[in-house]
Each structure stands twice: as structure tokens, then as C-alpha cells.
Amino acid sequence: MNPHFGPGTMAYGQRMMDGQGVPGGFGIAALFLAVAAAVVVVAIVVWALSRTHRSETVASTPPAGDTALEIARERLARGEIDPGQYTAIVAALKT
């Protein structure tokens, strides 16, 4: 029998892959490495987008209780300013 033809061979006598390796010799380890690299890239992109979105959201919303009129009211209530100064502050802020 001719060793170049028969079960497990292709045309012109080339051997078919029989599950013991892949071209390049990387095998299943290369597949796992490629999948792991893809997961890392996707995770980095998601992390970067979430940080960008969070910083835009934080920058666009003013902190609660930090308006000038509220600060003036609090200072009046604590006695740091008198009613005349409070009225002047309110008038200045409304213009």
C-alpha cells in the first residue's frame, strides 16, 4: 500500500490534520489567549467610557445646597451677616 494515499491523506500525499495540532503549533492555548486579550480590551473600553460619562455627569450637576442664595440665608441664620447685608446680597445676585 502506498503511504501517501489512503485514510488520513489529502490529494498529492499531504497529511490531513488529525486533531494533534494546528498550523503554527499554538493550538487551544492560542484560542484562550486571543479570547482573554479580547476580554481585556473590552473591559478597558467599558471602564474608560464609564469614567468619561461619570465625569461629565458630575461636572454638569451643581452640588446640592451650594447656591449663593442658600449660602446667604445660612449666613444670616448663623448671625454672620445682618439683614441689611443679606438684602444687598440678594439684590446683587438677582441682577
C-alpha positions as CSV (number, residue, x, y, z in Angstrom):
1,M,0.0,0.0,0.0
2,N,1.2,3.5,-0.8
3,P,1.9,5.5,2.4
4,H,1.0,8.8,0.6
5,F,-2.6,7.7,-0.2
6,G,-5.3,6.3,1.9
7,P,-7.1,7.2,5.1
8,G,-5.9,10.5,6.6
9,T,-4.3,11.8,3.5
10,M,-5.4,14.5,1.0
11,A,-4.6,14.9,-2.6
12,Y,-0.9,15.0,-3.6
13,G,0.1,13.0,-0.5
14,Q,-0.3,15.8,2.1
15,R,-1.3,14.6,5.6
16,M,-4.6,15.9,7.0
17,M,-4.7,17.3,10.5
18,D,-5.8,14.5,12.8
19,G,-6.5,16.6,15.9
20,Q,-3.0,16.5,17.2
21,G,-2.1,20.1,16.3
22,V,-2.9,23.1,14.3
23,P,-0.8,25.0,11.8
24,G,1.8,27.1,13.8
25,G,1.7,24.8,16.8
26,F,-0.3,27.2,19.0
27,G,-3.4,25.0,19.5
28,I,-6.0,25.7,22.1
29,A,-3.7,27.9,24.1
30,A,-3.7,30.5,21.3
31,L,-7.5,30.5,21.3
32,F,-7.7,31.1,25.1
33,L,-5.0,33.8,24.8
34,A,-7.0,35.5,22.0
35,V,-10.2,35.4,24.0
36,A,-8.5,36.7,27.1
37,A,-7.0,39.6,25.2
38,A,-10.4,40.5,23.7
39,V,-12.0,40.4,27.1
40,V,-9.2,42.7,28.5
41,V,-9.6,45.2,25.6
42,V,-13.4,45.3,26.0
43,A,-13.1,45.8,29.8
44,I,-10.7,48.7,29.3
45,V,-13.0,50.4,26.8
46,V,-16.0,50.0,29.1
47,W,-14.0,51.3,32.0
48,A,-12.8,54.3,30.0
49,L,-16.3,55.1,28.8
50,S,-17.8,54.8,32.2
51,R,-15.2,57.2,33.7
52,T,-15.9,59.7,30.9
53,H,-19.6,59.5,31.4
54,R,-19.3,59.9,35.2
55,S,-17.0,62.9,35.0
56,E,-19.5,64.6,32.6
57,T,-22.4,63.9,34.9
58,V,-20.6,65.2,38.0
59,A,-19.4,68.3,36.2
60,S,-22.9,69.2,34.9
61,T,-24.8,68.9,38.1
62,P,-24.2,71.6,40.8
63,P,-23.6,70.3,44.3
64,A,-26.8,70.2,46.4
65,G,-27.2,73.2,48.7
66,D,-24.4,75.2,47.2
67,T,-26.3,78.1,45.6
68,A,-25.4,81.6,46.5
69,L,-28.8,82.5,47.9
70,E,-28.8,79.4,50.2
71,I,-25.4,80.4,51.5
72,A,-26.5,83.9,52.2
73,R,-29.6,82.6,54.0
74,E,-27.4,80.3,56.1
75,R,-25.0,83.1,57.0
76,L,-28.0,85.3,58.0
77,A,-29.3,82.5,60.2
78,R,-26.0,82.0,61.9
79,G,-25.7,85.7,62.5
80,E,-22.6,86.2,60.3
81,I,-24.4,88.9,58.3
82,D,-27.2,91.3,59.3
83,P,-30.5,91.6,57.4
84,G,-29.2,94.7,55.5
85,Q,-26.2,92.8,54.2
86,Y,-28.5,89.9,53.3
87,T,-30.8,92.2,51.3
88,A,-27.8,93.7,49.5
89,I,-26.5,90.2,48.6
90,V,-29.9,89.1,47.3
91,A,-30.3,92.3,45.2
92,A,-26.8,91.8,43.8
93,L,-27.4,88.2,42.9
94,K,-30.7,89.0,41.1
95,T,-29.1,91.5,38.7
